[in-house]
């Protein structure tokens, strides 16, 4: 299994191939054993393809679920700007 600190990243084509195998009737336990994919990962990919045609998390979120994600992203951007400004202030103050 993958180390939680270093999660695995799968190509979209691989994900679609795994979902297709499952859709064609291959048992989930065989897919998990053969491709070393967890049950929850396989289930998430299958649900994503069924719901939106995509395995990407952003494509499968409800609009109200996207707002906190976008707010956290914006907050990180603003924090980085503040950090840069704080580091640059002494440099400009000397000149």
N, CA, C and O atoms as CSV, one atom per row, in Angstrom:
chain,resi,resn,atom,element,x,y,z
A,1,UNK,N,N,0.835,-1.180,0.000
A,1,UNK,CA,C,0.000,0.000,0.000
A,1,UNK,C,C,0.882,1.246,0.000
A,1,UNK,O,O,2.050,1.203,0.386
A,2,UNK,N,N,0.308,2.324,-0.431
A,2,UNK,CA,C,1.035,3.586,-0.525
A,2,UNK,C,C,1.224,4.197,0.864
A,2,UNK,O,O,0.399,4.027,1.761
A,3,UNK,N,N,2.309,4.896,1.003
A,3,UNK,CA,C,2.601,5.621,2.232
A,3,UNK,C,C,1.682,6.847,2.274
A,3,UNK,O,O,1.639,7.596,1.299
A,4,UNK,N,N,0.946,7.077,3.370
A,4,UNK,CA,C,0.025,8.229,3.421
A,4,UNK,C,C,0.717,9.566,3.191
A,4,UNK,O,O,0.098,10.518,2.718
A,5,UNK,N,N,1.990,9.633,3.524
A,5,UNK,CA,C,2.718,10.882,3.316
A,5,UNK,C,C,3.104,11.073,1.850
A,5,UNK,O,O,3.394,12.189,1.419
A,6,UNK,N,N,3.105,9.986,1.092
A,6,UNK,CA,C,3.445,10.043,-0.331
A,6,UNK,C,C,2.395,9.259,-1.119
A,6,UNK,O,O,2.651,8.137,-1.556
A,7,UNK,N,N,1.220,9.849,-1.299
A,7,UNK,CA,C,0.153,9.116,-1.981
A,7,UNK,C,C,0.509,8.836,-3.436
A,7,UNK,O,O,1.276,9.566,-4.064
A,8,UNK,N,N,-0.054,7.786,-3.934
A,8,UNK,CA,C,0.172,7.420,-5.326
A,8,UNK,C,C,-0.652,8.330,-6.236
A,8,UNK,O,O,-1.715,8.825,-5.862
A,9,UNK,N,N,-0.133,8.527,-7.419
A,9,UNK,CA,C,-0.854,9.296,-8.425
A,9,UNK,C,C,-0.990,8.415,-9.658
A,9,UNK,O,O,0.000,7.897,-10.175
A,10,UNK,N,N,-2.218,8.252,-10.124
A,10,UNK,CA,C,-2.503,7.400,-11.257
A,10,UNK,C,C,-2.885,8.253,-12.461
A,10,UNK,O,O,-3.511,9.303,-12.320
A,11,UNK,N,N,-2.508,7.795,-13.621
A,11,UNK,CA,C,-2.895,8.466,-14.858
A,11,UNK,C,C,-4.388,8.257,-15.096
A,11,UNK,O,O,-4.952,7.239,-14.695
A,12,UNK,N,N,-5.013,9.216,-15.745
A,12,UNK,CA,C,-6.447,9.151,-16.030
A,12,UNK,C,C,-6.794,7.904,-16.850
A,12,UNK,O,O,-7.817,7.264,-16.605
A,13,UNK,N,N,-5.960,7.567,-17.802
A,13,UNK,CA,C,-6.234,6.395,-18.645
A,13,UNK,C,C,-6.229,5.107,-17.815
A,13,UNK,O,O,-7.061,4.225,-18.028
A,14,UNK,N,N,-5.292,5.004,-16.870
A,14,UNK,CA,C,-5.236,3.841,-15.984
A,14,UNK,C,C,-6.527,3.733,-15.176
A,14,UNK,O,O,-7.104,2.652,-15.054
A,15,UNK,N,N,-6.976,4.862,-14.624
A,15,UNK,CA,C,-8.200,4.870,-13.831
A,15,UNK,C,C,-9.388,4.392,-14.667
A,15,UNK,O,O,-10.197,3.582,-14.216
A,16,UNK,N,N,-9.474,4.906,-15.886
A,16,UNK,CA,C,-10.585,4.529,-16.760
A,16,UNK,C,C,-10.534,3.041,-17.121
A,16,UNK,O,O,-11.571,2.386,-17.226
A,17,UNK,N,N,-9.332,2.520,-17.308
A,17,UNK,CA,C,-9.179,1.101,-17.636
A,17,UNK,C,C,-9.631,0.239,-16.454
A,17,UNK,O,O,-10.295,-0.780,-16.646
A,18,UNK,N,N,-9.274,0.642,-15.244
A,18,UNK,CA,C,-9.681,-0.095,-14.044
A,18,UNK,C,C,-11.202,-0.068,-13.898
A,18,UNK,O,O,-11.816,-1.094,-13.606
A,19,UNK,N,N,-11.807,1.096,-14.100
A,19,UNK,CA,C,-13.268,1.225,-14.002
A,19,UNK,C,C,-13.938,0.374,-15.078
A,19,UNK,O,O,-14.982,-0.230,-14.832
A,20,UNK,N,N,-13.344,0.327,-16.261
A,20,UNK,CA,C,-13.904,-0.488,-17.339
A,20,UNK,C,C,-13.845,-1.973,-16.981
A,20,UNK,O,O,-14.796,-2.711,-17.240
A,21,UNK,N,N,-12.738,-2.413,-16.391
A,21,UNK,CA,C,-12.642,-3.811,-15.954
A,21,UNK,C,C,-13.742,-4.130,-14.947
A,21,UNK,O,O,-14.392,-5.172,-15.031
A,22,UNK,N,N,-13.942,-3.227,-14.001
A,22,UNK,CA,C,-14.986,-3.413,-12.995
A,22,UNK,C,C,-16.368,-3.436,-13.652
A,22,UNK,O,O,-17.217,-4.256,-13.303
A,23,UNK,N,N,-16.581,-2.538,-14.595
A,23,UNK,CA,C,-17.863,-2.473,-15.298
A,23,UNK,C,C,-18.131,-3.701,-16.148
A,23,UNK,O,O,-19.285,-4.061,-16.379
A,24,UNK,N,N,-17.072,-4.343,-16.614
A,24,UNK,CA,C,-17.213,-5.555,-17.431
A,24,UNK,C,C,-17.402,-6.801,-16.580
A,24,UNK,O,O,-17.506,-7.907,-17.112
A,25,UNK,N,N,-17.447,-6.631,-15.254
A,25,UNK,CA,C,-17.762,-7.756,-14.385
A,25,UNK,C,C,-16.599,-8.357,-13.620
A,25,UNK,O,O,-16.786,-9.335,-12.896
A,26,UNK,N,N,-15.421,-7.809,-13.756
A,26,UNK,CA,C,-14.291,-8.341,-12.987
A,26,UNK,C,C,-14.506,-7.972,-11.515
A,26,UNK,O,O,-14.765,-6.810,-11.202
A,27,UNK,N,N,-14.402,-8.952,-10.612
A,27,UNK,CA,C,-14.641,-8.674,-9.192
A,27,UNK,C,C,-13.653,-7.655,-8.624
A,27,UNK,O,O,-12.479,-7.634,-8.992
A,28,UNK,N,N,-14.151,-6.820,-7.730
A,28,UNK,CA,C,-13.335,-5.769,-7.129
A,28,UNK,C,C,-12.134,-6.354,-6.402
A,28,UNK,O,O,-11.046,-5.781,-6.451
A,29,UNK,N,N,-12.313,-7.488,-5.727
A,29,UNK,CA,C,-11.187,-8.070,-4.979
A,29,UNK,C,C,-10.061,-8.503,-5.907
A,29,UNK,O,O,-8.891,-8.423,-5.534
A,30,UNK,N,N,-10.395,-8.962,-7.114
A,30,UNK,CA,C,-9.354,-9.331,-8.083
A,30,UNK,C,C,-8.629,-8.091,-8.601
A,30,UNK,O,O,-7.408,-8.095,-8.757
A,31,UNK,N,N,-9.385,-7.040,-8.862
A,31,UNK,CA,C,-8.781,-5.792,-9.329
A,31,UNK,C,C,-7.857,-5.241,-8.255
A,31,UNK,O,O,-6.739,-4.817,-8.549
A,32,UNK,N,N,-8.322,-5.245,-7.006
A,32,UNK,CA,C,-7.505,-4.743,-5.901
A,32,UNK,C,C,-6.218,-5.537,-5.770
A,32,UNK,O,O,-5.148,-4.960,-5.574
A,33,UNK,N,N,-6.312,-6.845,-5.874
A,33,UNK,CA,C,-5.129,-7.689,-5.718
A,33,UNK,C,C,-4.167,-7.531,-6.891
A,33,UNK,O,O,-2.954,-7.453,-6.698
A,34,UNK,N,N,-4.705,-7.485,-8.096
A,34,UNK,CA,C,-3.864,-7.435,-9.297
A,34,UNK,C,C,-3.202,-6.074,-9.486
A,34,UNK,O,O,-2.039,-6.004,-9.883
A,35,UNK,N,N,-3.928,-4.995,-9.208
A,35,UNK,CA,C,-3.418,-3.642,-9.481
A,35,UNK,C,C,-3.036,-2.866,-8.221
A,35,UNK,O,O,-2.604,-1.717,-8.310
A,36,UNK,N,N,-3.191,-3.484,-7.052
A,36,UNK,CA,C,-2.844,-2.854,-5.777
A,36,UNK,C,C,-3.529,-1.496,-5.608
A,36,UNK,O,O,-2.893,-0.490,-5.297
A,37,UNK,N,N,-4.839,-1.502,-5.824
A,37,UNK,CA,C,-5.672,-0.310,-5.672
A,37,UNK,C,C,-6.627,-0.586,-4.512
A,37,UNK,O,O,-7.242,-1.651,-4.460
A,38,UNK,N,N,-6.757,0.355,-3.589
A,38,UNK,CA,C,-7.620,0.139,-2.424
A,38,UNK,C,C,-9.097,0.132,-2.832
A,38,UNK,O,O,-9.483,0.630,-3.890
A,39,UNK,N,N,-9.900,-0.455,-1.943
A,39,UNK,CA,C,-11.343,-0.532,-2.194
A,39,UNK,C,C,-11.953,0.862,-2.319
A,39,UNK,O,O,-12.762,1.111,-3.212
A,40,UNK,N,N,-11.564,1.770,-1.423
A,40,UNK,CA,C,-12.152,3.115,-1.444
A,40,UNK,C,C,-11.751,3.870,-2.713
A,40,UNK,O,O,-12.552,4.622,-3.269
A,41,UNK,N,N,-10.525,3.670,-3.165
A,41,UNK,CA,C,-10.071,4.332,-4.392
A,41,UNK,C,C,-10.858,3.821,-5.589
A,41,UNK,O,O,-11.332,4.607,-6.409
A,42,UNK,N,N,-10.994,2.508,-5.688
A,42,UNK,CA,C,-11.760,1.913,-6.789
A,42,UNK,C,C,-13.194,2.425,-6.757
A,42,UNK,O,O,-13.738,2.814,-7.791
A,43,UNK,N,N,-13.812,2.427,-5.574
A,43,UNK,CA,C,-15.194,2.889,-5.447
A,43,UNK,C,C,-15.322,4.360,-5.864
A,43,UNK,O,O,-16.269,4.724,-6.561
A,44,UNK,N,N,-14.374,5.204,-5.442
A,44,UNK,CA,C,-14.406,6.631,-5.788
A,44,UNK,C,C,-14.293,6.819,-7.301
A,44,UNK,O,O,-14.996,7.653,-7.871
A,45,UNK,N,N,-13.420,6.056,-7.957
A,45,UNK,CA,C,-13.267,6.168,-9.412
A,45,UNK,C,C,-14.543,5.734,-10.133
A,45,UNK,O,O,-14.988,6.393,-11.072
A,46,UNK,N,N,-15.125,4.627,-9.688
A,46,UNK,CA,C,-16.349,4.118,-10.324
A,46,UNK,C,C,-17.472,5.134,-10.172
A,46,UNK,O,O,-18.168,5.438,-11.142
A,47,UNK,N,N,-17.657,5.668,-8.955
A,47,UNK,CA,C,-18.710,6.662,-8.725
A,47,UNK,C,C,-18.457,7.930,-9.538
A,47,UNK,O,O,-19.396,8.507,-10.088
A,48,UNK,N,N,-17.225,8.361,-9.619
A,48,UNK,CA,C,-16.901,9.563,-10.375
A,48,UNK,C,C,-17.227,9.413,-11.849
A,48,UNK,O,O,-17.820,10.306,-12.455
A,49,UNK,N,N,-16.838,8.282,-12.425
A,49,UNK,CA,C,-17.127,8.031,-13.845
A,49,UNK,C,C,-18.630,7.959,-14.072
A,49,UNK,O,O,-19.137,8.493,-15.059
A,50,UNK,N,N,-19.339,7.305,-13.172
A,50,UNK,CA,C,-20.802,7.194,-13.318
A,50,UNK,C,C,-21.487,8.552,-13.184
A,50,UNK,O,O,-22.409,8.858,-13.939
A,51,UNK,N,N,-21.041,9.366,-12.228
A,51,UNK,CA,C,-21.723,10.628,-11.939
A,51,UNK,C,C,-21.398,11.736,-12.924
A,51,UNK,O,O,-22.297,12.433,-13.394
A,52,UNK,N,N,-20.124,11.906,-13.241
A,52,UNK,CA,C,-19.752,13.054,-14.068
A,52,UNK,C,C,-18.881,12.688,-15.262
A,52,UNK,O,O,-18.563,13.550,-16.082
A,53,UNK,N,N,-18.496,11.431,-15.368
A,53,UNK,CA,C,-17.633,11.034,-16.469
A,53,UNK,C,C,-16.166,11.338,-16.200
A,53,UNK,O,O,-15.332,11.224,-17.098
A,54,UNK,N,N,-15.847,11.726,-14.964
A,54,UNK,CA,C,-14.481,12.093,-14.629
A,54,UNK,C,C,-14.099,11.497,-13.278
A,54,UNK,O,O,-14.945,11.314,-12.403
A,55,UNK,N,N,-12.807,11.199,-13.123
A,55,UNK,CA,C,-12.324,10.693,-11.840
A,55,UNK,C,C,-11.703,11.803,-11.008
A,55,UNK,O,O,-11.241,11.548,-9.896
A,56,UNK,N,N,-11.680,13.014,-11.514
A,56,UNK,CA,C,-11.075,14.128,-10.794
A,56,UNK,C,C,-12.026,14.616,-9.705
A,56,UNK,O,O,-13.223,14.785,-9.941
A,57,UNK,N,N,-11.482,14.837,-8.516
A,57,UNK,CA,C,-12.306,15.239,-7.374
A,57,UNK,C,C,-13.041,16.547,-7.639
A,57,UNK,O,O,-14.206,16.685,-7.264
A,58,UNK,N,N,-12.383,17.502,-8.277
A,58,UNK,CA,C,-13.009,18.806,-8.521
A,58,UNK,C,C,-14.239,18.682,-9.419
A,58,UNK,O,O,-15.192,19.447,-9.273
A,59,UNK,N,N,-14.222,17.736,-10.336
A,59,UNK,CA,C,-15.360,17.549,-11.239
A,59,UNK,C,C,-16.540,16.876,-10.549
A,59,UNK,O,O,-17.667,16.944,-11.040
A,60,UNK,N,N,-16.292,16.231,-9.420
A,60,UNK,CA,C,-17.334,15.459,-8.746
A,60,UNK,C,C,-17.862,16.120,-7.482
A,60,UNK,O,O,-18.639,15.512,-6.746
A,61,UNK,N,N,-17.452,17.358,-7.219
A,61,UNK,CA,C,-17.949,18.077,-6.046
A,61,UNK,C,C,-19.223,18.832,-6.382
A,61,UNK,O,O,-19.435,19.264,-7.515
A,62,UNK,N,N,-20.061,18.980,-5.375
A,62,UNK,CA,C,-21.251,19.806,-5.506
A,62,UNK,C,C,-20.795,21.265,-5.421
A,62,UNK,O,O,-19.759,21.541,-4.817
A,63,UNK,N,N,-21.542,22.206,-6.010
A,63,UNK,CA,C,-21.131,23.615,-5.969
A,63,UNK,C,C,-20.878,24.132,-4.555
A,63,UNK,O,O,-19.937,24.896,-4.338
A,64,UNK,N,N,-21.705,23.726,-3.593
A,64,UNK,CA,C,-21.497,24.200,-2.221
A,64,UNK,C,C,-20.242,23.596,-1.591
A,64,UNK,O,O,-19.725,24.136,-0.613
A,65,UNK,N,N,-19.748,22.484,-2.137
A,65,UNK,CA,C,-18.504,21.897,-1.647
A,65,UNK,C,C,-17.288,22.609,-2.228
A,65,UNK,O,O,-16.207,22.566,-1.640
A,66,UNK,N,N,-17.450,23.258,-3.366
A,66,UNK,CA,C,-16.337,23.964,-4.000
A,66,UNK,C,C,-15.981,25.253,-3.284
A,66,UNK,O,O,-14.819,25.659,-3.294
A,67,UNK,N,N,-16.960,25.908,-2.660
A,67,UNK,CA,C,-16.705,27.209,-2.032
A,67,UNK,C,C,-15.625,27.146,-0.957
A,67,UNK,O,O,-14.703,27.961,-1.001
A,68,UNK,N,N,-15.686,26.221,0.012
A,68,UNK,CA,C,-14.607,26.177,1.012
A,68,UNK,C,C,-13.241,25.867,0.398
A,68,UNK,O,O,-12.223,26.380,0.864
A,69,UNK,N,N,-13.212,25.051,-0.620
A,69,UNK,CA,C,-11.953,24.728,-1.293
A,69,UNK,C,C,-11.374,25.982,-1.932
A,69,UNK,O,O,-10.181,26.257,-1.805
A,70,UNK,N,N,-12.219,26.740,-2.618
A,70,UNK,CA,C,-11.771,27.971,-3.258
A,70,UNK,C,C,-11.334,29.006,-2.220
A,70,UNK,O,O,-10.353,29.720,-2.430
A,71,UNK,N,N,-12.057,29.088,-1.106
A,71,UNK,CA,C,-11.693,30.045,-0.060
A,71,UNK,C,C,-10.342,29.690,0.571
A,71,UNK,O,O,-9.534,30.577,0.844
A,72,UNK,N,N,-10.099,28.401,0.803
A,72,UNK,CA,C,-8.797,27.986,1.353
A,72,UNK,C,C,-7.673,28.302,0.374
A,72,UNK,O,O,-6.593,28.737,0.774
A,73,UNK,N,N,-7.933,28.081,-0.903
A,73,UNK,CA,C,-6.923,28.376,-1.932
A,73,UNK,C,C,-6.623,29.877,-1.956
A,73,UNK,O,O,-5.460,30.278,-2.003
A,74,UNK,N,N,-7.656,30.693,-1.925
A,74,UNK,CA,C,-7.482,32.151,-1.931
A,74,UNK,C,C,-6.749,32.606,-0.672
A,74,UNK,O,O,-5.900,33.496,-0.733
A,75,UNK,N,N,-7.070,32.006,0.455
A,75,UNK,CA,C,-6.415,32.348,1.708
A,75,UNK,C,C,-4.909,32.047,1.633
A,75,UNK,O,O,-4.096,32.854,2.084
A,76,UNK,N,N,-4.545,30.910,1.075
A,76,UNK,CA,C,-3.122,30.568,0.917
A,76,UNK,C,C,-2.412,31.582,0.035
A,76,UNK,O,O,-1.286,31.983,0.327
A,77,UNK,N,N,-3.075,32.002,-1.057
A,77,UNK,CA,C,-2.472,32.985,-1.953
A,77,UNK,C,C,-2.228,34.305,-1.223
A,77,UNK,O,O,-1.163,34.907,-1.357
A,78,UNK,N,N,-3.219,34.750,-0.452
A,78,UNK,CA,C,-3.079,36.008,0.277
A,78,UNK,C,C,-2.000,35.907,1.359
A,78,UNK,O,O,-1.250,36.859,1.574
A,79,UNK,N,N,-1.917,34.771,2.034
A,79,UNK,CA,C,-0.879,34.579,3.045
A,79,UNK,C,C,0.517,34.643,2.407
A,79,UNK,O,O,1.445,35.199,2.996
A,80,UNK,N,N,0.661,34.078,1.218
A,80,UNK,CA,C,1.948,34.130,0.523
A,80,UNK,C,C,2.297,35.572,0.161
A,80,UNK,O,O,3.455,35.971,0.281
A,81,UNK,N,N,1.319,36.357,-0.279
A,81,UNK,CA,C,1.575,37.767,-0.603
A,81,UNK,C,C,2.019,38.540,0.626
A,81,UNK,O,O,2.930,39.364,0.549
A,82,UNK,N,N,1.382,38.281,1.755
A,82,UNK,CA,C,1.755,38.957,3.001
A,82,UNK,C,C,3.181,38.567,3.383
A,82,UNK,O,O,3.973,39.426,3.770
A,83,UNK,N,N,3.513,37.288,3.279
A,83,UNK,CA,C,4.865,36.831,3.615
A,83,UNK,C,C,5.912,37.516,2.737
A,83,UNK,O,O,6.949,37.956,3.233
A,84,UNK,N,N,5.643,37.605,1.446
A,84,UNK,CA,C,6.581,38.251,0.525
A,84,UNK,C,C,6.726,39.724,0.882
A,84,UNK,O,O,7.835,40.257,0.893
A,85,UNK,N,N,5.612,40.380,1.173
A,85,UNK,CA,C,5.657,41.805,1.542
A,85,UNK,C,C,6.450,42.020,2.820
A,85,UNK,O,O,7.240,42.960,2.915
A,86,UNK,N,N,6.243,41.153,3.802
A,86,UNK,CA,C,6.977,41.280,5.063
A,86,UNK,C,C,8.476,41.072,4.857
A,86,UNK,O,O,9.287,41.730,5.508
A,87,UNK,N,N,8.847,40.169,3.963
A,87,UNK,CA,C,10.263,39.911,3.705
A,87,UNK,C,C,10.887,41.031,2.875
A,87,UNK,O,O,12.075,41.320,3.015
A,88,UNK,N,N,10.094,41.657,2.020
A,88,UNK,CA,C,10.619,42.704,1.137
A,88,UNK,C,C,10.678,44.070,1.830
A,88,UNK,O,O,11.477,44.919,1.435
A,89,UNK,N,N,9.863,44.292,2.835
A,89,UNK,CA,C,9.803,45.597,3.494
A,89,UNK,C,C,11.157,46.063,4.020
A,89,UNK,O,O,11.520,47.213,3.774
A,90,UNK,N,N,11.919,45.243,4.724
A,90,UNK,CA,C,13.227,45.715,5.200
A,90,UNK,C,C,14.191,46.062,4.066
A,90,UNK,O,O,15.006,46.973,4.207
A,91,UNK,N,N,14.105,45.355,2.962
A,91,UNK,CA,C,14.985,45.633,1.815
A,91,UNK,C,C,14.682,47.009,1.246
A,91,UNK,O,O,15.599,47.776,0.951
A,92,UNK,N,N,13.404,47.325,1.089
A,92,UNK,CA,C,13.025,48.623,0.530
A,92,UNK,C,C,13.218,49.748,1.548
A,92,UNK,O,O,13.426,50.896,1.156
A,93,UNK,N,N,13.155,49.446,2.828
A,93,UNK,CA,C,13.323,50.451,3.862
A,93,UNK,C,C,14.777,50.946,3.904
A,93,UNK,O,O,15.031,52.099,4.251
A,94,UNK,N,N,15.721,50.074,3.552
A,94,UNK,CA,C,17.129,50.450,3.565
A,94,UNK,C,C,17.484,51.402,2.441
A,94,UNK,O,O,18.432,52.177,2.567
A,95,UNK,N,N,16.754,51.359,1.363
A,95,UNK,CA,C,17.102,52.164,0.188
A,95,UNK,C,C,16.581,53.546,0.262
A,95,UNK,O,O,16.796,54.336,-0.657
